[in-house]
Amino acid sequence: MTKKQIAQTIYHETKSKWSYLKSEDTIHLKLKVGSNLVNRIEVVSYDPFNWAPEPSGKYIFRTDEFRFEELEKEFSNDLFDYWFVEVKEVKDLRFRYGFILYTDNGIFFYGPKGIVSYDVYKNIKYTGTGEGFSMFFNFPYFNYEDVYQAPKWVKDTIWYQIFPATFASRNNNDIDSKIAQSSHVKLDYMGDLLGVVDKLDYLKDLGITGIYFTPLFDSLSIHKYDTKDYTKIDPSFGTNKDFKLLVQEAHGRGIKVMLDGVFNHCAFEHPFFQDVIKNGEASKYKDYFFIKEYPVLNFNLDNGTIPNLKFEQTKNLNYRTFGFTPSMPKLNTGNKDLQRYINEVCKTWIRDYNIDGWRLDVSNAVSHDFWRDFRKEMKSVKDDIYLIGENWENSYPWIQGDQFDGVMNFEVMYRIWAFLGDKKYVDNLVDLDGFINSISEYLVMYPKVVYENMFNFLDNHDTPRIINIMGKNSNITKLSFVLLMMMPGTPSIYYGTEQLLEGDNPGNGRKNMDWSIEGNDMYDFLKDMITYRKSYPAMHSINFNWEIIDNSNRAFKLIKFSKSNEVVLYFNASENNIIIGGVKLEPYSYKFEFLHK
């Protein structure tokens, strides 16, 4: 445990996920250091302007008013320990700080200049020239505007994702006329918004308090991720008036409504893009897109529609697209006129229809500048609107309080898949130790204040169905939901999961609900899990205490706690009957203990 070993592994950065404001006068500090290299850590902090006059009139720096707080070792994996402290009531909102490291081989000090001996720290001279102060990290001022803030209702919400084309229909005998209105390919069943209204009591009974709709706006596709008109509900789903009724009826049952906004690209048929095709460089919308050459189309249309192009053709289009998809021209969201248009459209859906959230498609391909402005505009209409992005990887750059409240949390999904999933669908399966390590890595990925607002799920419209991922084993599928409900964040259930709908790819995972099915075991299980989640806040706290770990049987005892209660989970993901913590567990089973403080 030499100074060199510590220096090679230690990391901290100010004004980042390692050092951020929790509130107006409270700061969170996190530190990473090599596993088992340090026994104890203190943070020493002070106000750099704390100079006091002596009777002689000379000013001295008040080192006697330094504050010392102990860090807690929160998470560990094979390589690193992660330490944390919350420093409260910083009186003058100015903050310099450094870390005192206690090891078997001595005491060290860590600041922005690296590791030094404790004696160097003790002999620092505070002369006002900055020499001594430069040994410490600096958080110059606690500006309230920089505090991460998200809607308070989100963390307690249970979402249900609806793919509207196949969920429910009030007018399922009128499919042909609905399709004729929207030029859809005919389906055996076409969902609509009034069908959703009819099923709101069903969702309320399940325990759902939020609906996330995949896109509802006018589009020629079934999935609707190529928007033709952002101001209009697709005719196959109903009317804008139907949507307003749906939101009112949902709110009357305590259910929030979140829409899906696709602003990275639009439909080939969108009037703006059609105008560019028609008028070329003379179009007033030409800068709304990324046009490489004119004329815009370097291929011939087939009766006004895009033909089946060869891959090399799609790679050499005269306009940029989502992927290499010619039917989805990419929008130039750096254009201020387009930005204002999108903002006004989205504010209208908030203002006139009272929606509660926007899920933002392909958000990581749109500029941070656009999302910063978008957030300010949306929050100006409804300060507790929930904004989440569709980012498939680590999303820290988007969730620092200036863009999104959270993101679609693929990081949690991947980890649960890797632990419990079938090797047919998951490439990198892990054992229990690997799962616990991966959870520790996840829980230090973002500022602590963000986790309760992350949008957690096990599957959605872009993945195979969770029952398939879990090898079509309903008991293992239930275990995956037990883990999901124990995660900090707001959980989402993909429609039909309660019916164990199958699908080994996104396309055939978007199946019709079978409303002839009444209650079933999976429905009852999910209803119970939702009830537990609502009743015991400890389930979704960020505190994970793995008390007993049986790696060979993929079994553990986990304790989680909040201010008001404690939850103990006994978990067996093996095919064996086992006893863990004195509790008998059958194969692929779990048991809870709920304790009120």
GUDO-818528 format. One record per residue (C-alpha): residue in one letter; x, y, z. Coordinates in steps of 0.05 Angstrom, whole numbers, padded with zeros to 5 digits, always signed. Layout:
! residues N
AXYZ ...
***
This chain:
! residues 597
M+00000+00000+00000 T+00052+00050-00021 K+00041+00122-00040 K+00054+00103-00112 Q+00000+00049-00112 I-00051+00098-00084 A-00031+00152-00133 Q-00041+00104-00192 T-00112+00087-00172 I-00142+00148-00137 Y-00190+00194-00173 H-00233+00255-00157 E-00256+00314-00199 T-00291+00376-00177 K-00357+00399-00208 S-00373+00330-00236 K-00406+00266-00213 W-00351+00263-00161 S-00367+00332-00132 Y-00436+00364-00140 L-00490+00402-00103 K-00547+00365-00070 S-00581+00428-00046 E-00567+00501-00036 D-00518+00488+00023 T-00501+00414+00016 I-00449+00381-00027 H-00436+00308-00045 L-00364+00284-00052 K-00342+00217-00081 L-00273+00187-00086 K-00247+00125-00121 V-00184+00089-00098 G-00154+00020-00108 S-00188-00037-00072 N-00166-00045+00001 L-00109+00007-00005 V-00140+00056+00045 N-00170+00041+00113 R-00203+00108+00128 I-00214+00175+00093 E-00231+00244+00119 V-00248+00306+00080 V-00220+00372+00107 S-00257+00434+00082 Y-00258+00509+00094 D-00279+00577+00068 P-00220+00606+00030 F-00240+00677+00051 N-00240+00662+00126 W-00187+00714+00145 A-00192+00745+00214 P-00156+00806+00243 E-00109+00800+00303 P-00104+00857+00354 S-00043+00882+00316 G-00086+00891+00255 K-00053+00834+00217 Y-00100+00785+00184 I-00089+00710+00194 F-00123+00652+00161 R-00169+00613+00210 T-00143+00542+00202 D-00175+00527+00270 E-00243+00530+00236 F-00229+00475+00185 R-00283+00422+00182 F-00269+00348+00183 E-00319+00295+00159 E-00312+00220+00153 L-00324+00186+00086 E-00362+00120+00081 K-00338+00063+00037 E-00403+00053-00002 F-00386+00005-00058 S-00330-00041-00078 N-00311-00086-00136 D-00250-00126-00154 L-00210-00064-00172 F-00235-00004-00133 D-00268+00021-00070 Y-00316+00080-00076 W-00321+00128-00018 F-00375+00180-00004 V-00392+00238+00043 E-00448+00289+00046 V-00424+00355+00074 K-00484+00395+00101 E-00495+00467+00121 V-00437+00499+00086 K-00449+00567+00117 D-00420+00617+00067 L-00429+00572+00006 R-00354+00573-00011 F-00316+00508-00007 R-00243+00485-00013 Y-00228+00414+00007 G-00178+00357+00006 F-00176+00285+00030 I-00135+00254+00086 L-00120+00181+00073 Y-00104+00133+00130 T-00067+00070+00107 D-00026+00015+00138 N+00037+00051+00114 G+00022+00120+00138 I-00023+00180+00128 F-00027+00218+00063 F-00063+00280+00035 Y-00097+00281-00033 G-00114+00344-00072 P-00112+00369-00144 K-00035+00365-00144 G-00038+00292-00125 I-00015+00252-00065 V+00032+00283-00013 S+00053+00262+00056 Y+00012+00284+00116 D+00070+00327+00140 V+00068+00367+00075 Y-00006+00380+00087 K+00006+00401+00160 N+00060+00450+00139 I+00021+00485+00084 K+00028+00561+00091 Y-00035+00603+00079 T-00005+00670+00058 G-00058+00696+00011 T-00015+00685-00050 G-00052+00622-00068 E+00006+00575-00057 G-00026+00538+00001 F-00096+00541-00027 S-00075+00509-00092 M-00064+00443-00054 F-00139+00437-00046 F-00197+00424-00093 N-00241+00485-00104 F-00317+00491-00109 P-00318+00567-00113 Y-00392+00580-00097 F-00456+00541-00086 N-00501+00570-00141 Y-00572+00546-00131 E-00583+00545-00206 D-00533+00488-00211 V-00571+00442-00164 Y-00599+00382-00201 Q-00675+00385-00195 A-00727+00336-00221 P-00801+00328-00211 K-00816+00301-00141 W-00870+00254-00166 V-00826+00213-00212 K-00791+00168-00162 D-00857+00139-00137 T-00886+00127-00207 I-00898+00058-00237 W-00899+00063-00313 Y-00934+00020-00365 Q-00907+00027-00436 I-00960+00023-00490 F-00947+00009-00564 P-01014+00038-00585 A-01024+00001-00651 T-01031-00066-00615 F-01056-00050-00545 A-01132-00040-00546 S-01187-00014-00591 R-01256+00011-00577 N-01272+00009-00652 N-01238-00055-00673 N-01294-00069-00723 D-01276-00008-00762 I-01204-00026-00778 D-01207-00018-00853 S-01233+00054-00851 K-01181+00073-00799 I-01125+00045-00841 A-01152+00080-00903 Q-01147+00146-00866 S-01074+00136-00849 S-01050+00092-00907 H-01026+00038-00860 V-01010-00032-00878 K-01070-00073-00853 L-01063-00107-00786 D-01108-00160-00756 Y-01119-00112-00699 M-01110-00037-00694 G-01107-00002-00627 D-01134+00067-00614 L-01136+00119-00558 L-01208+00106-00538 G-01188+00034-00529 V-01135+00057-00479 V-01188+00099-00443 D-01230+00036-00435 K-01170+00000-00403 L-01150+00054-00353 D-01186+00019-00296 Y-01149-00044-00314 L-01083-00006-00308 K-01103+00027-00244 D-01121-00041-00214 L-01052-00066-00233 G-01022-00007-00195 I-00998+00034-00255 T-00989+00109-00242 G-00957+00130-00309 I-00967+00112-00382 Y-00910+00120-00432 F-00935+00119-00504 T-00891+00105-00562 P-00905+00158-00616 L-00977+00178-00627 F-00967+00230-00681 D-00988+00225-00754 S-00943+00176-00792 L-00948+00124-00847 S-00913+00070-00806 I-00940+00025-00752 H-00885+00045-00703 K-00892+00120-00718 Y-00819+00138-00706 D-00822+00175-00773 T-00867+00234-00758 K-00906+00267-00813 D-00942+00318-00769 Y-00921+00334-00698 T-00985+00372-00684 K-01035+00316-00701 I-01053+00249-00670 D-01049+00195-00723 P-01119+00183-00751 S-01114+00108-00739 F-01109+00123-00665 G-01163+00175-00663 T-01164+00251-00657 N-01131+00305-00616 K-01197+00310-00578 D-01192+00235-00561 F-01123+00246-00534 K-01145+00304-00491 L-01200+00260-00463 L-01150+00204-00449 V-01105+00251-00409 Q-01163+00277-00369 E-01188+00207-00354 A-01118+00183-00336 H-01106+00241-00290 G-01173+00228-00257 R-01146+00159-00238 G-01079+00186-00214 I-01042+00164-00277 K-00990+00209-00311 V-00981+00210-00387 M-00914+00215-00424 L-00907+00224-00499 D-00851+00202-00545 G-00819+00258-00585 V-00777+00243-00646 F-00735+00304-00663 N-00671+00274-00688 H-00707+00260-00754 C-00776+00264-00786 A-00815+00228-00840 F-00796+00232-00914 E-00869+00255-00922 H-00862+00313-00873 P-00884+00378-00909 F-00818+00412-00892 F-00777+00359-00927 Q-00825+00354-00985 D-00817+00429-00995 V-00742+00420-00999 I-00750+00365-01050 K-00796+00409-01091 N-00761+00476-01086 G-00688+00456-01073 E-00644+00513-01051 A-00702+00561-01057 S-00740+00525-01001 K-00745+00564-00936 Y-00736+00498-00900 K-00671+00476-00933 D-00631+00491-00871 Y-00678+00449-00828 F-00641+00388-00857 F-00571+00367-00877 I-00571+00372-00953 K-00506+00352-00985 E-00524+00365-01058 Y-00583+00387-01101 P-00628+00360-01126 V-00643+00328-01059 L-00663+00261-01089 N-00610+00222-01127 F-00658+00164-01138 N-00725+00157-01173 L-00789+00151-01133 D-00837+00093-01145 N-00907+00124-01150 G-00886+00178-01102 T-00855+00131-01051 I-00783+00110-01037 P-00766+00045-01074 N-00724-00011-01045 L-00654+00019-01051 K-00589-00020-01050 F-00546-00010-00988 E-00493+00029-01027 Q-00547+00076-01051 T-00571+00090-00980 K-00499+00106-00960 N-00493+00157-01014 L-00557+00197-01008 N-00556+00272-01020 Y-00584+00284-00950 R-00567+00258-00881 T-00613+00208-00848 F-00624+00168-00785 G-00575+00111-00796 F-00579+00097-00871 T-00655+00101-00873 P-00678+00144-00932 S-00748+00150-00903 M-00721+00187-00842 P-00684+00251-00860 K-00643+00278-00803 L-00665+00345-00775 N-00615+00402-00766 T-00633+00419-00694 G-00577+00471-00695 N-00623+00514-00737 K-00656+00565-00691 D-00720+00570-00731 L-00729+00495-00728 Q-00712+00495-00655 R-00765+00547-00641 Y-00816+00506-00681 I-00802+00442-00642 N-00804+00479-00576 E-00871+00510-00592 V-00901+00444-00614 C-00878+00409-00551 K-00902+00466-00506 T-00970+00462-00539 W-00977+00389-00520 I-00960+00409-00448 R-01002+00471-00445 D-01064+00449-00484 Y-01066+00374-00467 N-01032+00375-00399 I-00982+00318-00412 D-00933+00301-00357 G-00870+00280-00394 W-00830+00275-00457 R-00789+00214-00476 L-00740+00239-00528 D-00719+00191-00583 V-00647+00183-00606 S-00630+00239-00557 N-00555+00226-00558 A-00552+00244-00632 V-00580+00313-00619 S-00535+00369-00593 H-00530+00386-00519 D-00543+00458-00537 F-00611+00439-00565 W-00631+00400-00503 R-00609+00455-00455 D-00655+00504-00490 F-00710+00451-00496 R-00708+00439-00420 K-00715+00513-00404 E-00773+00521-00453 M-00811+00460-00427 K-00800+00476-00353 S-00825+00547-00366 V-00893+00518-00383 K-00895+00463-00330 D-00839+00461-00279 D-00851+00388-00260 I-00852+00361-00332 Y-00810+00297-00334 L-00757+00297-00389 I-00719+00233-00406 G-00673+00215-00464 E-00664+00151-00503 N-00590+00138-00491 W-00567+00065-00493 E-00501+00076-00457 N-00472+00115-00398 S-00509+00181-00402 Y-00475+00226-00351 P-00464+00285-00400 W-00540+00291-00408 I-00562+00286-00335 Q-00524+00340-00299 G-00586+00381-00286 D-00584+00423-00349 Q-00616+00375-00399 F-00654+00312-00377 D-00684+00290-00311 G-00663+00219-00328 V-00653+00171-00385 M-00681+00104-00408 N-00638+00060-00365 F-00608+00007-00409 E-00551+00002-00359 V-00597-00032-00309 M-00631-00075-00362 Y-00564-00101-00388 R-00540-00120-00318 I-00602-00160-00301 W-00601-00194-00369 A-00528-00213-00358 F-00543-00245-00291 L-00608-00281-00305 G-00615-00284-00381 D-00610-00340-00431 K-00545-00346-00470 K-00585-00348-00534 Y-00598-00274-00524 V-00543-00250-00479 D-00470-00254-00500 N-00435-00237-00434 L-00469-00275-00378 V-00441-00264-00308 D-00445-00302-00242 L-00471-00271-00177 D-00404-00240-00159 G-00401-00209-00228 F-00472-00182-00221 I-00458-00151-00153 N-00394-00119-00181 S-00433-00092-00240 I-00486-00062-00194 S-00432-00028-00153 E-00403+00000-00218 Y-00472+00026-00238 L-00485+00059-00171 V-00424+00103-00178 M-00437+00119-00251 Y-00479+00182-00237 P-00490+00233-00182 K-00529+00201-00126 V-00586+00251-00134 V-00601+00226-00205 Y-00616+00152-00192 E-00686+00159-00165 N-00707+00192-00231 M-00678+00141-00279 F-00729+00105-00324 N-00717+00031-00309 F-00743-00027-00351 L-00728-00099-00372 D-00753-00096-00444 N-00787-00048-00492 H-00806-00039-00564 D-00733-00042-00586 T-00715-00108-00552 P-00738-00180-00549 R-00791-00194-00497 I-00767-00206-00426 I-00798-00276-00423 N-00755-00295-00483 I-00693-00263-00453 M-00704-00306-00391 G-00708-00371-00431 K-00784-00372-00430 N-00781-00389-00356 S-00836-00350-00319 N-00803-00360-00251 I-00737-00330-00274 T-00776-00274-00307 K-00807-00260-00239 L-00738-00258-00208 S-00717-00206-00260 F-00775-00162-00238 V-00757-00171-00165 L-00688-00142-00181 L-00719-00086-00223 M-00765-00066-00166 M-00705-00063-00119 M-00669-00013-00162 P-00670+00062-00149 G-00709+00096-00204 T-00779+00093-00234 P-00796+00024-00262 S-00833+00010-00327 I-00872-00052-00350 Y-00878-00063-00425 Y-00951-00076-00444 G-00970-00150-00445 T-00915-00171-00397 E-00971-00188-00348 Q-00996-00237-00402 L-00926-00264-00414 L-00928-00241-00486 E-00869-00270-00525 G-00825-00242-00580 D-00753-00260-00597 N-00742-00194-00633 P-00771-00124-00629 G-00817-00135-00688 N-00854-00197-00664 G-00851-00170-00593 R-00902-00117-00612 K-00960-00167-00610 N-01033-00155-00596 M-01059-00158-00526 D-01107-00216-00514 W-01164-00184-00476 S-01199-00251-00469 I-01149-00268-00415 E-01174-00251-00346 G-01130-00253-00284 N-01067-00296-00285 D-01007-00312-00241 M-00961-00261-00274 Y-01012-00206-00267 D-01021-00222-00194 F-00945-00224-00183 L-00934-00156-00215 K-00992-00126-00176 D-00961-00152-00111 M-00892-00125-00130 I-00921-00057-00146 T-00958-00056-00079 Y-00893-00073-00042 R-00855-00019-00080 K-00906+00034-00063 S-00910+00013+00010 Y-00836+00006+00025 P-00791+00063+00000 A-00731+00022+00022 M-00741-00021-00039 H-00718+00035-00085 S-00665+00067-00041 I-00594+00070-00066 N-00570+00032-00004 F-00549-00040-00022 N-00523-00084+00034 W-00506-00154+00009 E-00504-00191+00075 I-00497-00263+00050 I-00472-00284-00018 D-00474-00356-00044 N-00442-00350-00113 S-00448-00424-00130 N-00524-00422-00123 R-00534-00350-00147 A-00566-00336-00080 F-00561-00278-00032 K-00591-00240+00026 L-00597-00166+00011 I-00617-00112+00061 K-00642-00044+00038 F-00665+00012+00083 S-00696+00081+00083 K-00714+00130+00138 S-00780+00095+00152 N-00771+00022+00136 E-00725-00036+00118 V-00732-00091+00067 V-00695-00158+00069 L-00694-00199+00005 Y-00676-00273+00003 F-00662-00292-00069 N-00647-00359-00102 A-00633-00360-00177 S-00610-00432-00178 E-00646-00497-00195 N-00632-00523-00124 N-00669-00521-00058 I-00625-00479-00012 I-00623-00447+00056 I-00594-00377+00061 G-00595-00335+00123 G-00638-00389+00156 V-00692-00382+00103 K-00712-00441+00059 L-00719-00424-00015 E-00744-00468-00071 P-00711-00464-00140 Y-00718-00396-00174 S-00754-00364-00116 Y-00750-00306-00068 K-00777-00283-00001 F-00785-00213+00029 E-00784-00189+00100 F-00813-00119+00111 L-00794-00081+00174 H-00820-00013+00197 K-00772+00029+00238 
***
